[in-house]
């Protein structure tokens, strides 16, 4: 048996073992997807994991959606009225909105959901900071009474990146700090908890009670969301060659994150399409815990900038094809109008590890152990750890890699405890380029201490500049402030950017529809 036939046989066996007999699926339009990781956390307000984000966009709905140009459009709302010189917004829900348990979606569900989201999300925190009162005037009307005019309100509620402002039943979120473990949305697909096999499979079915918008252009997360598929099954296939063989054989329809070594094999099959579905790419992040030594010292954080070689990291993550990645990357997505070369010499100057070693010593580093948390079964994150840990060691840092499963990584990353009590000093992750588009959506660029993203930086200078950017009257003024934000970030070092890459994905040629931006599954066809 040759390698290809061997891999195909292995894939068939893996998928068959993952899926019990599904007589109810006979004759149904079933779509099988291999995500980059299992959705171990079901609450989209508790994690920035891609898999949970996809779950959110399938299972839930949002008040507004985004088109391809990132403009907001009404989604769950029929429309809105602005009064009192821009300080009162009245949003009216459209007809036919129902949760998957049959209950109608009411304005009070939306109010509770927005308040809960506004506690943790960067854009949500901004919206709530300018809100005097948020209330449900009736079952269908949501009212924002603002401290000052805020034209970005629809943009905030249309957010499709980290911490999506999905609408949940009020009954499930009476305690905003408690993680939701039951998926009851009002989106086009209903999550089937009874069919989940932990670490192997998750399943959704078309929600017969979903009423798509009657108008609008279908782009990204806006417009009518039509479920052409009867079932969507996520197949968790940890072995990359097995996943590639499964998409070649047709056992799965979409393989999200293709391992570079498998690209030649996939390209040889005429029934497989290989490409990138995420135009803005992924932004590499070396997250730093600001709460504990040694990285509670800003001078040590600044000195460590000299150890990180973005080209080495990107080569390990995305290969040698320079068309797939960028270096010289700062704190904004390279495609964003906010991106600039301000302060970028910190990342682009020649790496001199002897000099960096001296600068770390001068900053006060005395050989303390650095606990580097690694999601060992998440390829791009794991590769970033291997390379950046080696670079830090070359600069004289005492680095210990702590490899854990991705699900464990998600839990441990949230710990603020010292390392000896289950905490961490640094880790790597990635976020879509859209997350790092501007200061309103840029979660890891916040400097609001314990309310900030994992790492919890306190950076009042960054916070003040963010407020200045929001108040800027037009694009040139915002770009000027964005330059100053990046310069300040290279001083405060909330995290270290490791580059930008475009991921490769593989899907069957008979798949058409919503394949750009992120896996949404609505408006997607097979056959």
SVG drawing of the C-alpha trace seen along z (x, -y; Angstrom):
<svg xmlns="http://www.w3.org/2000/svg" viewBox="-43 -67 71 69">
<polyline fill="none" stroke="black" stroke-width="0.4" points="0.0,0.0 1.5,-3.4 1.6,-6.4 -1.5,-8.0 -3.7,-4.9 -2.4,-4.3 -3.3,-7.8 -6.7,-7.6 -7.4,-4.3 -6.3,-5.8 -8.5,-8.8 -11.5,-6.7 -10.9,-4.7 -10.4,-7.8 -13.6,-9.4 -15.6,-6.2 -14.4,-5.7 -15.3,-9.3 -18.9,-9.1 -21.5,-6.7 -24.2,-5.4 -26.3,-8.4 -29.5,-7.0 -31.1,-10.3 -28.5,-11.8 -29.3,-9.5 -30.1,-11.5 -29.4,-14.8 -27.0,-17.4 -24.1,-16.8 -21.0,-18.9 -17.9,-17.6 -15.2,-20.1 -11.9,-19.6 -11.2,-22.7 -7.9,-23.8 -8.9,-22.8 -11.8,-21.3 -14.3,-23.8 -13.6,-22.9 -15.1,-26.2 -18.6,-26.9 -18.9,-30.4 -17.8,-33.0 -17.4,-35.7 -14.9,-33.5 -12.3,-32.9 -10.8,-34.2 -10.3,-30.6 -11.1,-30.4 -13.2,-27.3 -15.4,-29.0 -15.8,-32.0 -17.0,-29.7 -19.4,-28.0 -20.7,-31.4 -21.3,-32.5 -23.1,-29.2 -25.2,-29.0 -26.0,-32.6 -26.9,-35.8 -25.9,-39.4 -27.8,-42.7 -25.7,-44.0 -23.5,-42.3 -20.4,-43.4 -20.0,-43.5 -16.7,-42.8 -15.7,-46.5 -16.3,-46.2 -19.4,-48.5 -22.2,-47.6 -25.7,-46.6 -28.8,-45.7 -29.0,-41.9 -31.3,-41.0 -32.6,-44.6 -35.1,-45.9 -33.5,-49.3 -32.7,-52.1 -33.6,-55.7 -31.1,-58.3 -32.5,-61.1 -31.4,-63.8 -28.5,-65.0 -27.0,-61.5 -27.3,-60.6 -30.3,-58.3 -30.4,-55.2 -33.6,-53.1 -33.1,-49.7 -36.1,-47.7 -35.9,-43.9 -37.2,-42.4 -40.0,-39.9 -39.5,-36.1 -36.5,-35.9 -36.6,-32.7 -34.1,-30.9 -33.4,-27.2 -35.5,-26.2 -38.5,-27.9 -38.6,-31.0 -38.9,-34.4 -35.8,-36.7 -36.7,-39.7 -35.1,-43.0 -34.2,-42.1 -32.2,-39.1 -30.3,-41.6 -29.7,-44.0 -28.3,-41.3 -26.1,-39.9 -24.7,-43.4 -23.9,-44.2 -22.1,-40.8 -20.1,-41.2 -19.3,-44.8 -17.4,-43.7 -14.7,-41.8 -14.4,-43.1 -12.3,-46.1 -15.0,-47.6 -17.7,-46.6 -15.9,-48.3 -15.7,-51.5 -19.4,-51.3 -20.4,-50.9 -18.0,-53.7 -20.1,-56.2 -23.5,-54.6 -25.4,-56.2 -28.3,-53.7 -29.1,-50.6 -32.6,-49.3 -35.5,-47.3 -38.3,-49.8 -40.5,-46.9 -40.1,-43.3 -38.8,-44.6 -37.1,-47.9 -33.6,-48.3 -32.6,-51.9 -29.1,-53.3 -28.9,-56.6 -25.4,-57.9 -23.2,-60.4 -22.1,-61.8 -22.8,-61.0 -21.1,-57.7 -21.4,-57.0 -19.6,-53.7 -22.4,-52.0 -23.5,-49.8 -19.9,-48.9 -19.5,-47.7 -22.6,-45.5 -21.6,-44.1 -18.2,-43.0 -17.3,-39.6 -13.8,-39.1 -12.7,-38.1 -15.5,-38.2 -18.4,-38.4 -21.5,-40.2 -23.9,-37.3 -27.4,-37.4 -28.1,-34.7 -31.2,-34.0 -31.2,-36.2 -31.9,-33.1 -28.5,-31.7 -26.5,-34.8 -27.9,-36.0 -24.3,-35.7 -22.1,-37.6 -18.9,-36.1 -20.1,-32.5 -19.1,-30.6 -22.1,-29.4 -21.9,-25.7 -25.3,-25.3 -25.5,-26.5 -28.9,-28.1 -28.7,-30.6 -31.0,-31.9 -28.7,-31.4 -29.1,-29.3 -27.7,-26.1 -28.6,-24.4 -25.9,-22.8 -26.5,-19.1 -24.9,-18.6 -26.1,-15.0 -24.0,-14.1 -20.8,-15.6 -17.8,-13.3 -15.2,-15.1 -12.0,-15.5 -13.6,-13.8 -16.8,-15.4 -19.3,-18.2 -22.6,-18.5 -25.0,-21.1 -28.3,-20.8 -30.3,-23.3 -32.6,-25.3 -36.0,-25.1 -37.2,-28.1 -34.6,-30.5 -35.9,-33.4 -33.2,-35.0 -33.3,-38.8 -35.6,-39.6 -33.2,-42.1 -29.5,-43.1 -26.5,-41.9 -25.0,-38.7 -21.4,-39.6 -19.3,-38.3 -21.7,-38.4 -24.3,-40.7 -27.4,-40.0 -29.6,-36.9 -28.1,-33.9 -29.5,-30.9 -28.7,-27.4 -28.4,-25.3 -26.9,-22.4 -28.9,-20.1 -26.0,-19.1 -22.5,-20.4 -20.2,-17.9 -16.8,-19.0 -14.3,-16.1 -11.4,-16.5 -8.5,-14.7 -5.2,-15.5 -3.0,-13.7 -2.3,-16.1 -1.6,-13.5 -4.8,-11.7 -6.7,-15.0 -5.2,-15.6 -6.1,-12.1 -9.6,-12.6 -10.2,-15.6 -8.7,-13.9 -10.9,-10.9 -14.0,-13.0 -14.5,-11.8 -14.4,-15.4 -15.2,-18.5 -13.0,-21.1 -9.6,-21.0 -9.1,-24.3 -5.3,-24.6 -3.2,-22.7 0.3,-21.6 2.9,-22.9 4.5,-19.5 1.2,-18.3 0.7,-21.0 2.3,-19.0 0.0,-16.0 -3.1,-18.1 -2.2,-20.1 -1.9,-16.9 -5.6,-16.1 -7.9,-17.8 -10.9,-17.5 -9.2,-19.6 -8.9,-23.4 -6.0,-24.8 -6.0,-28.5 -6.4,-31.1 -9.8,-32.1 -8.6,-34.8 -7.4,-37.9 -6.2,-39.8 -4.2,-36.8 -3.2,-35.8 -1.2,-38.0 1.4,-36.3 1.5,-37.3 4.0,-36.6 1.9,-37.2 3.7,-38.4 2.4,-38.2 2.8,-41.6 1.7,-40.5 4.8,-38.5 8.6,-38.7 10.5,-38.9 8.0,-40.6 6.5,-43.0 9.6,-45.0 9.0,-47.2 12.8,-47.5 13.1,-43.7 10.1,-43.6 11.8,-46.3 15.1,-44.5 13.5,-41.3 12.2,-42.9 15.8,-42.6 15.7,-38.8 12.7,-38.2 13.4,-37.6 10.1,-37.7 11.5,-36.1 12.6,-33.0 9.2,-32.7 7.3,-33.1 9.5,-30.6 8.7,-28.0 5.0,-28.8 4.3,-29.4 7.3,-28.0 9.8,-29.7 7.2,-31.2 7.5,-34.9 4.1,-35.6 2.4,-33.9 3.9,-36.0 5.2,-39.5 7.8,-40.7 8.5,-44.2 5.0,-43.9 4.1,-46.2 1.0,-46.5 -1.6,-46.8 -2.5,-44.5 -0.3,-45.4 -3.5,-45.8 -5.0,-48.3 -4.8,-52.1 -3.6,-52.3 -0.4,-50.3 2.9,-52.3 6.6,-52.0 6.6,-54.0 9.1,-52.5 9.4,-49.4 13.2,-49.4 12.7,-47.5 11.7,-44.5 13.7,-45.1 17.1,-46.1 19.7,-43.3 19.5,-40.8 22.5,-41.0 22.1,-38.4 25.2,-39.4 23.9,-43.0 20.4,-41.8 22.0,-39.7 23.7,-42.8 20.5,-44.9 18.6,-42.3 21.2,-42.2 21.2,-46.0 17.4,-46.0 17.6,-43.7 17.2,-40.2 19.1,-37.8 18.4,-34.4 14.9,-33.9 13.1,-31.0 10.6,-31.9 7.6,-29.5 6.7,-29.4 3.2,-27.9 2.8,-25.9 -0.3,-24.6 1.5,-21.5 -1.2,-20.2 -1.9,-23.5 0.7,-23.7 1.2,-27.4 1.1,-28.3 3.5,-25.5 5.9,-26.5 6.0,-30.0 6.9,-28.8 9.7,-26.5 11.3,-29.4 10.8,-32.3 12.0,-30.2 15.2,-29.4 15.7,-33.1 15.1,-34.0 17.7,-31.4 20.2,-32.8 19.7,-36.1 20.5,-34.4 17.1,-33.8 16.3,-30.7 13.3,-29.4 11.3,-26.3 8.6,-25.2 5.5,-23.8 3.6,-21.8 -0.1,-21.2 -3.1,-20.2 -4.9,-23.2 -7.9,-22.8 -5.7,-22.9 -3.9,-25.9 -7.1,-27.8 -7.8,-27.3 -4.3,-27.9 -3.9,-31.0 -6.7,-32.6 -4.8,-32.0 -3.3,-35.1 -1.6,-32.9 2.2,-32.8 3.9,-30.0 4.3,-27.8 0.5,-27.8 -0.3,-27.1 0.4,-30.4 2.7,-31.3 5.2,-34.0 4.7,-34.0 2.9,-32.1 2.1,-32.5 -1.1,-32.8 -2.6,-34.3 -5.5,-36.5 -7.1,-37.4 -5.8,-40.5 -9.3,-42.1 -8.8,-41.9 -5.8,-44.1 -7.3,-46.6 -7.7,-49.6 -7.6,-50.6 -11.3,-50.0 -11.1,-46.2 -7.5,-45.6 -7.9,-43.5 -4.2,-42.8 -3.3,-46.5 -5.4,-47.5 -3.6,-48.7 -6.4,-48.6 -4.8,-46.2 -6.9,-43.4 -9.6,-44.3 -7.2,-43.8 -6.6,-40.7 -4.5,-37.8 -1.2,-39.3 -3.1,-42.1 -0.8,-45.1 -1.3,-48.4 -0.4,-51.1 -2.1,-54.5 -0.3,-56.0 -1.9,-53.5 -5.3,-54.0 -5.1,-57.8 -4.0,-57.6 -6.8,-55.2 -9.3,-57.7 -7.6,-60.4 -7.9,-58.1 -11.6,-57.6 -12.1,-61.4 -10.1,-62.1 -12.3,-63.7 -11.1,-62.1 -8.7,-59.4 -5.5,-61.5 -5.8,-62.5 -6.5,-58.9 -3.5,-57.7 -1.3,-60.2 -2.6,-59.0 -2.1,-55.4 1.6,-56.1 1.9,-57.5 0.1,-54.4 2.6,-52.1 5.5,-54.1 4.1,-53.9 3.4,-50.2 7.1,-49.6 7.8,-51.3 5.2,-49.6 5.4,-46.2 1.9,-44.8 3.0,-41.9 5.5,-41.3 4.3,-40.9 5.9,-37.9 4.7,-38.6 1.6,-38.1 0.9,-35.0 -1.9,-33.8 -3.1,-30.3 -3.7,-27.7 -6.9,-25.7 -8.1,-22.8 -11.7,-22.0 -13.5,-19.8 -14.1,-21.4 -17.9,-20.9 -18.0,-23.3 -19.2,-26.9 -20.5,-29.8 -19.3,-31.6 -15.6,-30.6 -14.0,-33.9 -13.2,-35.6 -13.9,-32.6 -15.9,-29.4 -19.5,-30.6 -21.3,-27.6 -24.4,-29.5 -24.8,-30.5 -22.5,-27.5 -23.4,-24.7 -22.0,-21.2 -22.7,-19.3"/>
</svg>
